[in-house]
Amino acid sequence: MKKNILFVCLGNICRSPSAEAVFKHLVEKKGEEGNFFIDSAGTSAWHAGEKADARMRRHAKKRGIELTSISRKFVPEDFDRFDYIIAMDRENMDEMKRMARNKNDLDKLHMMTDFSQKFNYHEIPDPYYGGDEGFELVLDLLEDANKGLLDHIKSS
C-alpha cells in the first residue's frame, strides 16, 4: 500500500526539502519509489515558490542527491493527504500540533530524529545561518534518520 510522506521545517528551503530528496534517493536505490509519494513543506510561507537554498543543493549534489522541490506552506489539508508528517524541530512540531484538528491528525506527526539510528540529536539543526559544516551535518542526520524511517514504515 502506497505511503504518503511529508517533511516539514520552517521555510522549506533547507532541512525539509533535503529530507524529501534524501528519502526519495533512498527509496529509488531500493527500487521502491512506486510505494511512496514524498513531499515537503514549511510552516511559514516566507519562501513559497522558491527552490531550495543553493548551498543545500550544492552539498546534496556532492552526495548524488538532487533537491528539486519548490517551497510551499504547510496547510491543515495536508493532514488528509499524508500518512506520516515529519517535523525537523520542536518549534515546527508545536506549530503543526496547533493546526491539528483531531487525534488522527496528531497521530500522523513525528520528529525526524525519532527515527535516528546512530546519531543522538533531538532536532535537525537549521544550517541557514552557519557554514558548510552545518549543511553537511544536516545531510548526515537526514541520511541516518531516513533509513530508520524507511525501516519503521516497512515494519509497520
C-alpha positions as CSV (number, residue, x, y, z in Angstrom):
1,M,0.0,0.0,0.0
2,K,1.4,3.4,-1.0
3,K,2.5,5.7,1.8
4,N,2.4,9.5,1.6
5,I,5.3,11.2,3.5
6,L,5.6,14.9,4.2
7,F,8.7,16.5,5.7
8,V,8.3,19.9,7.4
9,C,10.6,22.7,8.6
10,L,10.1,26.4,8.9
11,G,10.9,27.9,5.5
12,N,11.0,24.7,3.3
13,I,14.3,25.6,1.7
14,C,17.0,23.7,3.7
15,R,16.0,20.8,6.0
16,S,12.6,19.6,4.7
17,P,13.5,19.6,1.0
18,S,16.7,17.8,1.9
19,A,14.8,15.2,3.9
20,E,12.4,14.8,0.9
21,A,15.3,14.4,-1.5
22,V,17.3,12.0,0.7
23,F,14.2,9.8,1.3
24,K,13.4,9.8,-2.5
25,H,17.1,8.9,-3.2
26,L,16.9,6.1,-0.6
27,V,13.7,4.5,-1.9
28,E,14.9,4.9,-5.5
29,K,18.1,3.0,-4.7
30,K,15.9,0.2,-3.3
31,G,13.5,0.2,-6.3
32,E,10.6,1.2,-4.1
33,E,9.7,4.6,-5.4
34,G,6.3,3.4,-6.6
35,N,5.4,2.7,-2.9
36,F,5.7,6.3,-1.8
37,F,4.5,9.8,-2.5
38,I,7.1,12.2,-0.9
39,D,6.8,15.9,-0.4
40,S,8.0,18.8,1.8
41,A,6.5,22.0,3.2
42,G,7.2,24.8,5.6
43,T,5.2,26.1,8.5
44,S,5.8,29.6,7.1
45,A,5.2,30.9,3.6
46,W,8.4,33.1,3.6
47,H,10.0,31.2,0.7
48,A,6.9,29.9,-1.1
49,G,7.6,29.3,-4.7
50,E,11.4,29.3,-4.3
51,K,13.9,26.5,-4.9
52,A,15.8,25.0,-2.0
53,D,18.8,27.0,-0.7
54,A,21.7,27.0,-3.2
55,R,24.1,25.9,-0.5
56,M,21.9,23.0,0.5
57,R,21.5,21.9,-3.2
58,R,25.3,22.1,-3.7
59,H,26.1,19.9,-0.6
60,A,23.4,17.4,-1.5
61,K,24.6,17.2,-5.1
62,K,28.1,16.2,-3.9
63,R,26.4,13.1,-2.4
64,G,24.5,12.4,-5.6
65,I,21.2,13.8,-4.3
66,E,19.2,16.3,-6.3
67,L,16.9,18.8,-4.5
68,T,14.2,19.7,-7.0
69,S,11.3,20.7,-4.8
70,I,9.7,24.2,-4.7
71,S,8.9,25.6,-1.3
72,R,5.2,25.7,-0.2
73,K,3.4,26.3,3.1
74,F,2.0,23.5,5.2
75,V,-1.8,23.6,5.4
76,P,-4.3,21.7,7.5
77,E,-5.4,19.7,4.5
78,D,-2.0,18.1,4.5
79,F,-3.3,16.0,7.4
80,D,-5.8,14.5,4.9
81,R,-3.2,13.8,2.2
82,F,-0.3,12.3,4.2
83,D,0.2,9.2,6.4
84,Y,3.4,10.5,8.0
85,I,4.2,14.2,8.7
86,I,7.8,14.5,9.9
87,A,8.9,17.7,11.7
88,M,12.6,18.7,11.7
89,D,12.4,20.5,15.0
90,R,10.2,21.0,18.1
91,E,9.0,24.5,17.1
92,N,7.6,23.3,13.8
93,M,6.1,20.2,15.5
94,D,4.3,22.5,18.0
95,E,3.0,24.7,15.2
96,M,1.6,21.6,13.4
97,K,0.1,20.3,16.6
98,R,-1.8,23.7,17.0
99,M,-3.1,23.2,13.4
100,A,-4.2,19.6,14.1
101,R,-8.0,19.1,14.0
102,N,-8.3,15.9,15.9
103,K,-6.4,12.9,17.3
104,N,-6.0,11.3,13.9
105,D,-4.1,14.4,12.7
106,L,-1.9,14.3,15.8
107,D,-1.1,10.6,15.4
108,K,0.5,11.4,12.0
109,L,3.1,13.8,13.5
110,H,6.6,12.5,14.2
111,M,10.0,14.1,14.8
112,M,12.6,13.3,12.2
113,T,15.1,12.4,14.9
114,D,12.7,9.8,16.3
115,F,13.9,7.6,13.5
116,S,17.7,8.2,14.0
117,Q,19.7,5.0,14.3
118,K,23.3,6.2,15.0
119,F,23.0,9.9,15.9
120,N,21.7,11.3,19.2
121,Y,20.1,14.6,18.2
122,H,16.7,15.8,19.4
123,E,16.2,18.0,16.4
124,I,17.6,18.6,12.9
125,P,19.5,21.9,13.3
126,D,18.8,24.7,10.9
127,P,22.0,25.3,8.8
128,Y,20.8,28.5,7.2
129,Y,23.0,31.0,9.2
130,G,26.0,28.7,9.5
131,G,28.8,27.4,7.4
132,D,29.4,24.4,5.2
133,E,29.7,22.0,8.2
134,G,26.1,22.7,9.2
135,F,24.8,21.6,5.8
136,E,26.9,18.5,5.9
137,L,25.7,17.7,9.4
138,V,22.1,18.1,8.3
139,L,22.6,15.7,5.4
140,D,24.4,13.2,7.7
141,L,21.5,13.3,10.2
142,L,18.9,13.0,7.4
143,E,20.5,10.1,5.8
144,D,20.6,8.2,9.1
145,A,17.1,9.2,10.2
146,N,15.5,8.4,6.8
147,K,17.0,4.9,6.8
148,G,15.3,4.5,10.2
149,L,12.0,5.9,8.9
150,L,12.0,3.5,5.9
151,D,12.7,0.6,8.3
152,H,9.9,1.8,10.6
153,I,7.4,2.0,7.7
154,K,8.4,-1.4,6.3
155,S,7.9,-3.0,9.8
156,S,4.5,-1.3,10.5
